[in-house]
Amino acid sequence: MTTFIEQLDPPNGDGPRVAVKDLIDLEGVPTTAACRAVADDAEPADHDAAVIVRARAAGARFVGKANLHELAYGGTGINLAFGTPVNPLDGSRIPGGSSSGCAVAVATGEADIGFGTDTAGSIRTPSACCGTVGLKTTLGLLPTEGIRPLAPSLDTVGPMARTVADTSRGLALLLPGFDPHAPVAAPTTVARLRLPEVDGDVDRAVDDAIASAGLTSTTVEIDSWMTATDAAVVILLAEAAVVNQSLARRHPGELGDDVVERIELGAQIKPAQLLDAVAFARIFARHLTVLFEHFEVLAMPTLPVLAPSLTDPNPRNGTHSAPVNLAGVPALALPVPTGGPIPASIQLVGPRRSEAALLATGALIEASVS
């Protein structure tokens, strides 16, 4: 059982079945972060996380605590301690991380909705790898109380599902007042961002999906996108080291080598580097604000490649997502066909609190490629 850390018997009812990433507290269930060093000392949670309180009141039925990349600190979803969730499209490929279990659970029908977290792509990457839909919400839109942090200034929580409609239902569970059935007009034009080192099949799939939806595509350049990736990585490394350094010291040899390496790298970040990255984050956010004065939606591949192999030592699966977290804006990932058995994924990015418009645009694209 690699999809879930712990499965639960949901109560009777007609509410959606929800898989919860095991960073998020469920009352009476330990939160392990898919890490043996955490699990060994974990006690059942005294309270639901704030988003779980909301979802439970809205009728969510929780089916289990879903597996993840250890401590949510990686993009592959490979977990040697608790097992690696199996990519339902191709078991030889990574499920993506860090919200791997949630993506697999919804892809296989074990849950209707997953609640994941996204710090640098951790909802969108597994959605792209598993052919599902995932929404990274606006920074601060949803409360993170009761969720184990990774990098607090970047951490967000959001819904995952098989379809855009179910992802909208998931957001309604998390965000009181959001109506998944309210009519929202999708834009007629999207800004198309082209980035380096994108496989041709992936780029073509994104272009074809935009065209099939009847959307006009205008190519734009954001020269600072890759610099924004670097800045996001600096902030992530520095903050994650603060969160996890004492755990690594207390439990030598019990964390995965990849996680230990990242914690050690973060400890080496100089204060001046972090200050520069934070300052650049504000500049980058302003750049996107100006762009969104002309375009409602920015489109690009979620990943530059199709889901990488489990044996790939250097999977390219993060350069397109982290800048979104740096700017604090929302993004929706959804599958688009390539003509082969493995879909690509399009990422739609919008201004702060534009989740409804992104979901409407995603629904238009989804309908056109189905």
N, C-alpha and C positions, 0 to 999 in steps of 0.2 A: 504494500500500500504506500506508494510514493506520492500520490496526488495530495493526500491529507496527512497532517501530523496526527490529528484526532478526528474521527467521524462522530457525528451526533445524530440522535433520533429527533427529527424535526417534529414539532407539535402538529396535530391535525389542523387543517384549514386550507384556504385557497390562496394564501399569500405566496409570493415567490420564494423558492428555495435558494438560500444564499450561502456561498462559501466565503469564509472570512480569512484573509491572510493572517498568519500566526505572528503578526506584530501587534494586532488589534485586540484589546482585552474583551473577552466575553465572560461575564460573571460566572464563577464556578469552574472555569477551565483555565489551566495554566497557559501562559503565553511564553513560548519557547524561542521565538525568532529562528527556528530551525537550526539551533546551535546547542550542542551537547553541554557546553559550559554554562549556558543560561538554563537549559532544561533541568539540569541536575539540582538546581536550587529553586526552581520555579514553583510557587504556590498557586493554587487556584485564585483567579482574579476576584477581588472583593466587589468590584463594580464593573458594569459595562463601560466601554469607551463611549464618549459623547455621541459619536455617529451611530453606535449600536443602539443607544437609548432611542434615538430618533427612528431608526429602522425598525426596531422591535415594536414601537408604538404604531408604525405604519403597516404592520402585518408581516414583516419579514420572518421567514422560518429558517433557522440556521442549521445547515447540514454538516458543518465541520470547520475546523481550523486548517487552512490550506498550507501546504508546504511552500518553501521559498528558497532563494539563494541565501546562504547562511548570513544572518544579521542584516539581510536585505542589501548586502554589500557586494553586488556583482551582477553582471548583465546576462550571464549564460543560463542561470537556473541550475547549474550542476551543483549537487550537494552530496558530498561523500558521507556525511554523518547520518542523514535521514533519507538518503536516496534521491535520485533525480526524477522528477515527473516526466513521463514519457510523452514526447511530442506526438499528438494524435494524427498528424499529417504524415509523419515519417519518423519512426523511432530512432533513426540514426542521426537526427538533427537535434540541436538544443531546443528546449522548450522556451528559452528566453527568461531573463530575470529582471528584477528579482521576484515579481509576483507570478512565478511559474505555476504553482499549484492552482491558483485561481483561473488562469487562462486554460489549463488543461481540464479543470472541472467543468467549466462552461462549454468548452469545445466538445467534451464527451457526453454532455447532458447530465452529469452528476449534480449540477447546480444550474439554476436559471440565471443567476447573477453572481458575480464575485466582487468583493470589496478588496481592492488592492491599494498599495501606496506607490507614489511616484516621486523620486528625488532627482533622477537624471534620466528617466525613461522607463522606470520599473513597471509601469502599467502598459505603456505603448510597445515596448520591446517584446514581451511575451505574447501580446496580442498579435503583433506582426508575425512572430514565429509560428504561432498556432492557428492562424487564420481566423482570429476573432476580433472583436471590437473593444476598444478601451478608451476611456476618457480621463485625461489628466486635467484636473480642475484648477481654477484660478487660485493662486497662493492666498490662503486665508479665508477662502469661501467656506470651507468646511473645517470644523474644529478638529484638532489633533490630540486633545486630551485623552489619555488612555491608550495611546499608540506609542510603541517603543520608537524613539527617534533614530535617525541616521545622521542627517545634517539638517538641523531644525529650520534654518533659513531657506531651505529648498523643499522640505518635505510637504507633500500633499497626499490626499486620499481621494479615491474615485471609483466609479463602477466599471465593471467589465461584463461582457455578455456575448452571445453568439450574433446578435443583430443590433442594429442601431436602436430599434424600438425598445428592446429589452434593456439596453444601456440607458435609455431615457427613463425607463421604469426604475432602474437602479439609482439614478440621480434623484428621482422623486422620493425614494426611501431615505436618502441621505440629506436632502435639502428641503425642509418644510416650505410649502408654498410653490414649489416647482410643479408645474402641470405638464406631464409628458404628452398630453393630447392637445395642448393649446396650439393653434395654428401659428407657425412662424415662417415667414418668407425666406427662402434661401437666396443668396446673392446670385446675380447673373454672370458676374466676372470674378475670377480668382487670380491672385498674384501667384505666379509659378516660380519658385526658387529652385535654381539648379546648383548643385553642389558637386565638388570633385569626388572622384573615385566611386561613382555610382554605376553599378552594372547596367548594361544597356537594356536588358530585359526588364529590369525594375523601373528604369526611367520611362520606357515605352508603356509599361502597364499603367503607370500614373497618368501619363499624357492621354492614353486611350480612355481611361476612366473619366477624366475630366471632359473629354470631347463627347463621350457617349451620354453624359448627363446633360449635354446641351449648354455647358458653361463655356464662356469665353476665357481664354487663358492669356494673361499678360506676363511676360518674363520680367522678373525684377532681380536686382543684385543687392545682396547685403554683404558688403565686403568684410564686415566685422563678425560674421557668423562663426567662423572657425576660431577667431580670437575669443568669442563668447564661450565656445566649448572649453577652451583652456582655462578661462576664468571660472567657469562652473566647476571644473575638476579641482582647481585650487581650493575653492570654498568647500566642496564636498570632502576632499581629503582632510583638510584642517578640522572641520567640524566633526567628521566621523571619528577622527583620532581622539578628540576630546571625549566623545560619547563612549568609545570602546577601549581606550588604552588601559584603563584599570582592569577591565575584564581580561584582556590579553595577559596582563602581568599576573593576575591571580590564577590563571589557568594556562600555564605554559604548555605548549604541545597539544592543546585540546581544540584549537581553532584551525580551520582550513588554511593551507599555505597561502592561497591567494588573498584571503582576508587579512592574515597577519602582514603580508607584504604591503597591502594598502594602508593598514594602520601605521606601520612603520614609516611609509612615505609621508603620510599626513603629519606625523610628529616632526618631520623635517621642514615643514612649511614655515617660512619666516614671517613674523608679524607684518613686515612691509609688503610681502607678497600677498598676504590675505587682504590687507587694506587696499592694495591696488586692484585686486579682483573685485572687491565690494564696490569700489568707486566705478570700475568699468561696468558693473551690473546696472548701475543707475543710468549710465550713458547709453548702454545697449537698450534698456527698457524705453528710453526716450526715442531712440531710433525706430523701434517698432511702433511706438505710439504715432509717430509721424506717418509711417507706412500705412497704418490702419485708418488714417484719415482719408486715404484714397481707395483702400481695398478692405472689404470686410473679412476676407479669408485669405490666408497664405497657405499654399499647397506645396508639398514636397514628399519624397519617399520617407516612410517611417524609418526604415533601415536601408542602407546603401546596397545590400545584398539580400538574397533569399536566406531563410534560416540556415545558419552555418552548421557544419558537422560537429558532432560531439567531440571529435578528435582534432578539430582545428585549434592549433595553439594560440592563434591571434585572430579571433573572430572580429569582424568589423561591424559592431552593433551598437555604437553609442554616439557617433559624431553628429547625428541629426537631431537628437532629442534634448540634450543637456541645455542648449541655449534657451529653450522654452522655459525650463525651470529657472534659469538665471533671470529671465524677464518677468517671471511670475504670472504668465498668461496661460490660458487653457489650450489644450490640443486634443484632437480626436484621431485615433488610428483605426482604420478599417481595411479589410482585405479587398484587393482588386485582382482580377484574373491575369495570368501571364500566358495562357494557352497551354500550360503544363500542369502537372499535379500539385505544384506548390505555388500558392498565390504570393504576390507582392503585397505591400501595405502602403496606403496613402495616409499621410499625416496632414490634417487640417488644423491650422493655428489661427487664433483670433485674438482680439483685444480682451482685456480683463472683463470677466463676467459675461462673455459671449457664448456660454455653453449652449444655449438654446439655438443660436444661429449655426453653430458648428454641427449640432445634431441634425438640424434641418438640412444642411448641406450634405452631411453624411448619408442621410436617408435618401436624398435625391440620387447620389452616386450609387448607393447600394441597390436601389431599384433599377437603375439603368444597366448594371452589370450582372444582375441576377438571371 
